[in-house]
């Protein structure tokens, strides 16, 4: 895929008609920063190495391709470091773990950090078991990540606390609690943090942003959070400030969800249709209502 927008038009389905409620008719979109980063991503087609959750690896590869990046899903520990150091960004997803995977994550993270490659962690199910929690925390202590994407319950686990909400239910946690967790985790880890939910929250240093929009249908499809982590890596590959990269990725993914759900409802589809439409939305979306509110910094 070349990433040139002029080559992305599908027959019979124009991009303007797919852009959903945040479509191209909104004022001020042409100069919007998130859309500008997406154009940069498509121009550069960055290589993103993902050590991935096995439940969603094909979807992660395909969403990166649809957005304009080049995925590499090398999982073996023997080559993880070498490949990570040669890519433009690395995304390390802790889902479906075993000892081999944790070692591959450690090697990839260490090599990427040494090479100055942007590094995104997705600590999926960090509190699922003591074994997973201990291995996740050990890697996060040893590897300097650029960014972390997690849900509220995972954030609390990384902070050494117990979560009342788990999995997709963590999106229902009160906004003030999720905002505070994002800010505390960002301060403790010294990196940008994205906590996804009904509103996505991004925090880094003295800055915090809230990204609104999206659709609850995201919770009906496995792996939408893992796909967001991969997109976060792709945006980090073309934007040195991880706070801005995470904010843009979250905004883009919420816009994709809105557009995909609108088209799903129009055609009388359900979760299966919505799943496919997400890839179409990532391919077709150029500009959108970004819904990013900077509430601190």
N, C-alpha and C positions, 0 to 999 in steps of 0.2 A: 504494500500500500504506500502510495506516495505521500499521503497527508495533505495534498493540495485540495482545497475546498472545491475547486471547479470540477474535480473528478469524482466528487462524492454524491452527485445527484442521482437518485434512483429513478427509473422510469415510472411514471404514473403516481409518484408520491413526492410532492415538492416540500422542501425543507421548511418554508414559511408556514405551510399548513400543519406541520408537525410540532411547531415550537411551543405549543401549549399556551397556558395562561400567561406565561412570561415571554411571549413571542416577540418577533422582530418589530412589532408596531410600538413597543414601549419607548418612551423618550430616553435619550442619554445612553443607550446601550452600546452604541458603536465605539465609544471610548472607554467602556467599562473595563476595570483591571482584570477581572477573572476571565472575561472573554479574550482579552489580549494575551493572557497566559496560555489559554487554550490554543490560540493561533500560533503562539511560539512553540508549543508542544508539537503541533501538527507540522510546523515547518522543520523542526529539528528531528522528529521521530526518535526520541531517546530510547536507549536500551535499558530495560528494567528487569533486573534479576529478582525473581520471586522464589523463595523457599516457602511452599504453599501448603495450605490446608487441603488434604487429599479429597475432601468432599466437594471442593469447588474449583480445583485447579484449572479445568478447561474453561470455566466461566471467567476466571481471572485473566487467562491468556486472551480470550476473545474480547473482553471489555477493554483491555489495553490496546488491542489492535483496532477496535472500533473508535477509540478516542484519538488514536494517532501514534501510539508508542509501539515499541518492539519488545515483546515479552521473551524472557528466557527463564525456563522453569527447571533448571538443573538442581537436582535434589541431593546428589551423592556428596558425602562429606569429603571424599578424595579430591573433588574439583571445586568445591563450594567457594573456597577463598580465592582461587585464581580467577574464577569467572566473576565473582562479586567485584573484585578490584578493577576489572576491565569494563564494567558497565557504568551507566550514567546515574543510576539509582539502584538501591537494593531494598526490597521489602521482605521482612522476615515474619512469617505468620506462624504462631506457636500452636495452631490447631492440629488435631490428630497426631500427637507427638509420640515418639519413642526415643530411646537413647541415641540411636543413629541420627535422628533428626535434630535433637538438641545439640549434638556435636557439630553437625553441618551448619546450624544456625550460628553457633559460636565462632566457627572458622570463617564463615562468610562475613559476619559482623566485624570481627577483628580485622580482617583484610580490607573491607570497605572503609572502615574508620581510618586505617593507616594510609589508605590511598586518597582520602578526602572525598569519598563518594557519599552522597546523601543516603541516610539509613533510616528506614521507617520500621518500627516494631508494631505488630498486632498481636497482643498477648491473649489470644482467644482462650476463653475458659480458664483464666489464670488461677482461679480458686476452686477448680473442679475437684482437685485432690491435693493432699500435702506434697506428693511427689512432683506434680506439675507446678505447683506454686513455688516450691523450693528451687527447681531448675530454672523457672522463669525469672525469679528474683535474682538468682546468681548471675544469669546472663546479663540482666539489666544493670547489675552492679559493675560488671566487668567491661561491658561494651558501651561506648558513648553514642547513643542513638541521637539522630537529628530530630526525630519526631516519634510520637507514640499515638496510635489510634486505638481506642478501646471504648467499651460501654461503661456505664456507671459502676456496675458491680465489679468489673475488672479493674477499674481505677481504684476502688476501695481496697481490693486485694493488694495492688501495688503499693498502696499507702499503709498496708499492714492492718487494715480494719475489716470488719465483718459487714457483708452486704445484706440488706433486707430484700432487695430486688435482685433477680438473677436473669441472665440471658436477655431475650427480647423484652422481658418485663421491666428491665432496668431503665428502659426508655420512659417508663411511667413515673420514675422518681421525680420529686419536686425540682423545678428549675433551679432554685437557689442552692440546693444541695449538689446538683450536678455542676453548676458553675463553680462553687467553692472547691469541689474535688478536682476539677480541671486546673484551677489556679494553684492549688497546693501541690498537685502532682507535677505540674510544669516547674514550679519552684524547686521541688525536691530533686527532680531528675535533671534540671538545667537544660530542658529541651522544649520544643513545641508539643502541645497535647491537644488532641481532638477527641472529645467525648461526643459520640453520636446519640441521637435520640429524636424526639419530636422537634426540638430545636437542637441543632448541632452547636457545640461550644468549642472554641479554639482559644488557647491561652499560651502565652510565651512571655516571660519576664513581666513587664508592666502592662502588657497589652492583652485584652480579651475581646473576642468577637462572638456574636451570636448569628447563626445562619438559620433562617426560617424557611418554611415551604416544604416541598416534598409530599409524600403520600404514605398513609399507613399500610398500603399494599406492599411496601418494601418488606414488611414482616411476614408476608405470605410466601416468600421465595427464599430458599436457602442461599446464603453466601453474599447477600447484598453488602454486608459490612466488610467482608473480605475483599469484595470488588472495590469498595471505597478506599480501603488501605492501598490497594494496587494503584488506583488513580492518584492517591496522595503521593506515592512514590514518583509517578510520572510527572506530576506538577513540581515536586521538589527537584527533579532533574533539570528543570528549566527556570527555576526561581531560587536564588540563594537564600532568601529569607523564608524559613519553613513556616512561620506564622502566616505569611501571605499565601504560600503554596497550599497549606492545609485549608485555609479559608476558601480559596478558589476551587479546590477539589470538592469540598463539601457542597458549595453552592452549585457547581456543575452537576453533581450527582443528584441533588434534590431536584434540579430542573429536569434531569433525565427521568427521574421517577414520576414527576408530574406529567410530562409529555407522554411517557409510556402508559400511564394509567388512563389518561384522557383518551388515547387511541384504543386502549383495551375496552373501555366502556363504550366507545362509539361503535365498536364492532361486536359487542356482546360477548366478549371473552372473559376468561378468568385468570387464575394464577399462571397457567401455562402460557397463555397469550402474553400476559404481562412480562413474564420472564424473557421471551423473545423480543418484545418491544423495547426492553431496556437496552439491548445491544443496538437496535435501530436508532434509539434516541441518542446514544453516545456517538453514533456515526453522524447523525444529522444535525445535532444541535450546534449552532454557531454563536448565538447571542440569546440572552435570557434576562429576566428580572433577577438580579443576583441576591437580593434579600440579605445582605451582609450588614450587620449593625455593629459598629465598633463602640463598645460600652465602657471601655477602660483603655487608657493609653493614647 
